[in-house]
Amino acid sequence: MNMLNHCAASPRLSIAVMGAGSVGCYFGALLARAGHSVTLIGRASHMQAISQHGLRLQTATEDLNIPVTTSTEASAVAGTDVVLFCVKSTDTEAAAAQIKPHLAAHTQVLSLQNGVDNDQRLRQVLGQQPVAAAVVYVATAMAGPGHVRHFGRGELVIAPCLQGDAIAAQFSAAGIPTQVSDGVLAALWQKLIINCVYNALSALTQQPYGWLVAQQGVPAVMQDIAAECKAVALADGVQLPTSVDEAVAAIARTMPRQLSSTAQDLARSKPTEIDHLNGYVVQRGQALGIATPSNRLLLVLVQLKQIPTPKQEL
């Protein structure tokens, strides 16, 4: 069934969130509250808590428990109109292979992930399935099983796709400002630069963005990181928005209390996405002959933090 016709007959969408962490839970909560059929697919501890008590959404102005369908099985994507693909970039291929046998032909898969190449990697696994990249700007964190906290923003920019306008209209009506833009690759690179500037520094210090930019020497280091990223993007043929520097600076103003996702992963001894952030810039820089010493240093420091420390013999 073509989803546009389906939407015309019924204003409600059937949506699955694959990889329901803080970002997926936040968007899923808003869509469920607006009356859409939402299924969260994630780790058993979170899904069990949500199944028993509802999804707790805590914002600056609200503290709600929202009933949402949950599953730990990839097969729960079956028959849905939209899949919000929110897994870590390290898990893209494996998670795509899990959902592939269960996707309906009309299902639109939206990649709500960090990094600039996840949509390409999804297409390599999913073949002819409709896939589109989305740029996510939201500050969230899981405060406990089934409990997501929202600290700021929450808009989406999605690449042009057959169902794009219909999805954008439904999401916007649900309180998720969404636009369709043919500048998504440039926007993904802009977000990559933001992530490269903030994520590792926040992770290594375990401090939020507002604190970071107030420390002596940090703004200059951030400029060095961003300059390397911009040089790689330019050499890679990406035309960055003229607003990229302002966008980088704005993050600390709009999300001053936010710890990066990399910081949250390190704090929980979980694998990080650093290889797909600063690591991607280093990799592309090597291929294009662009030096990236600041990004390489951050990549290695975060990688070192991920190595289990052996106990010292007394």
N, C-alpha and C positions, 0 to 999 in steps of 0.2 A: 504494500500500500504506500502510495506517495504521501509523505507527511504533510505537505501543504494541503492536500485534499482532506487529510485526516484532521488537520487543525481547523479547516473551514467547517467541518461537521461538528467538531468538539473543540472548545477553546483550551481544554486541558491537555497537557502533555504527559506521556509516560517516560520517566527519566530514571536512569541508573547512574549511580556514582561509583565508579571503579577505583578503589583506593581511597576510602572515606576517612582521610585524616582531617586536619583542621580546616583546610580550604574546601574540600569536598563537603564536609559536614556543614560549614557555614552556608554555602550556596544551596545545598540540599535542604537545609532548614527553611530558608526563605522561600524556596520553590514549593515545599510541602505546605508551608503556612498559607501560600497563595492558592492552594487547592489542587496543585499538580500531584500526580501519582509518583512518588519518589521511593526508590529502593537504594539503600546504602549498602555497599559491599566492602567489607573491611575485616580487621582483626577481631577474633572471637571476643576478647575482653570488652572492646568498645561496643560491638554489636549486641552482646548480651545485655549490657547496661542500658542501651537504647531500647531494646526490645522490652525490657522490664519497666523502665521509667520514662521512656520518651527521650528524644534528643534535647539536652539542655543547651539553650543558646543564651549566652550572657553578653550583653553589649553595655555601652555606657548608660543606656536609658531603659533597658529591658532585661528581664531574667525569665525566660520562658521554657517550658517543656513541651516539645512538639512531637506528636506521634508520627513515626516514620517506619516503613517496612525495612527490615534488615536481612542480610544474608552474609555468609562467609564464602559462598560459592560463585564462581564466575558465571555459571549458567543463569544467574538471576538477571543478566542483561537481556534475556530472550524476550522478544516482542516489544522492546522499548522503542520510543521515537528518538531519544537522544541518550548517548552515553557520555557523561563527563569523566574523562580519563585523567585521574589525578594521582596516579602512582608516581613514585620517585623515578627520576630519569634513569637511574641504574636498573630499574625493573621494567622498562618499556617493552622490550621484545618478549620477555617471559609472560607478562600480563596480557599483552596483545594476543599471544598464542592461546592463552586460556579462554579469552572471550570469543575468539574467531568462530568456533563452531556454533555458537549460540546467537550470533547477530542476525537480525532480519535484514533483508536487502535494503530497506529504506532507512535503517537506523543511521543517524548522523553521529559520528564519533568526534567529540571536541577534545583536543589535548589542552588541558589546563595545567601545564607543567613548566618548570624552569628549564632553561636551555633554549637553543634556537633550532634544533634539528629533530625534535621528537615527532613532529608530524610526518617527516620523511621516513623515519624509522618505523612508525606505525604503518605507513602505506606499504613498506617492504614486507611486512608480516600479513596485513589484512587485504592486500590486493586491491580489488575493485570497490571495497567498502568506502562509502563517503567519509572522508577524514578532513578535518580543518583544524588549524592551529588557533589558539586563543591566548591573548595576553591578559594576565591576571594581575590586578593591583589591589591587594587586600592584606591587612595585618590581622592574623589570627593565631591561636595556639590552643592545643588541647590541654585543659586544666585538670583532666581526670577522665576515667572511662565514661564515654557518652556525654562529655561536657566540653563544649567549644566556647572559647572567649573571642570576642571581636574587639579589636583596638582601633581600627580605622580603615577608611576607604572600602572598596568592594565592587569596582567596576570591571567590565570585561570588554575587550576588543577582539572580534573574531574575523577570520579570513573569509572572503566571499565563498559561499557554497550554496547549493541548491535550496537548502532550508534556512539559510542565514537570516533573512529578513523576518521570517516567521518566528524563529527562535529568539531573535533580538527583541521583537515586540513582546513576546510572552515573558522573557526574563526581565525586561524593563518594567513591565506591569507588576512583576513580583518584587520589585524593589532592588533589582540588580541592574544598574545602568549599563546597557549593552549596545554597542554599535558595531556595524560591519564595515571593515576597512580593507582596501587593497594594500595598505602600508603595514601589514602585520609583521613581515620579516624585519623591517626597520624597527618596529616597535618591540619585537622580541629581542633584537640586538640591544636596543636601549635598556630593556629590562635586564638583559645579561650584564651589561655594564654596571647597572645599579647593584645587581647581586654580587658582581666581582668586587665592587668598591666596599660594600657593607658586610656581606655575609661572613667572610673569613675573619675580618677584624672583630666583628661581634662574637663570633664563635671562640676565638682565641682569648678574648678578654671576658667572655660571658657577660657582656654589657649591652644595653640597648643603644639604638642609633643616636638618640639625643645626647647621651653621655659621651659617646665616641667623638662627635664633632666638636665637643667643648674642650677636648684634651689637646695640649700643646703639641704641634707637629703632625697631628692626625690629618687635618685638612690638606696639608701639602702632600702627604703620602697618598691620600685619596685621589688627588689630582694626577699623581704619577700613575696609579693603577688605571684610572680612566683614560689617560693619554695613550697607554699601551693598547688598551682595548679598542679605542677609536682608530689607531693606526692599523690594527689587524683587520677591523671591519672595512676600512677604506681599501686596503690591499685585496680584500676578498670581494670587492665590488658592491658593498652594501652602502647605500646612501642613507646615512643616519639623519634623524630629525635635527633641525637647527637648535631645537630646545633641549638637547641631550644633557648639557651641563646644568641647566636649570632643573631638569627632571631629577638628576642625581642629588642636587642640593635640597630639593623639595622633600625628599624621603625623610630626612631627619626632622624636618618641620612638621610633616603630616603624620609621621609614625614615631614620635620621639621615644616612646616607651617600649617599642618593639624589639624583641630579640630575634635575630635571624633564624631561619629554619635550620641552617647549619649549626648554629649555637644550640638550638633545641635538640638536634640529633646528637651532638657531642655530649650534652648534659645527660642524655639517656643512653649513652654508649651504643647508639644506632649508627649504621653506615650513613655517611653524608653524600651529598651530590657534588662535592667539590671537583671531581673529575669532569663534570659537565658544566662547570662554571668557570673558575679561574683555569682549571685544567683544559677546558675547550679552547680558551684564548691562547694558552701556551702551545697546544697542539697545532692550531691553525697558524700561529705565529711561526712555529718551526717550519711548517709546510710553505709559508709565504716569505720566509727570510726576514721576519720582523722580530727583534729582540723583545722579550717580555719578562725582565728580571723581577719586577715587583710581583707580578702574578705568579711566577714560578716559585718565589719564596713563600707566598701565602699558600699555594698548593701543597708544597712540601711540609710546611708547618702543620697544616690541618691533617695531612696524611700521617704525620708523626703522632699527632694527638689520638689518632684512631688505632694505633698499635697498642695492644694490651701491654701494660708495664709489668715485666717479670718481678716477682718478689725478691727483695735483696736478702741474701744470706747474711746473718749476723756472725 
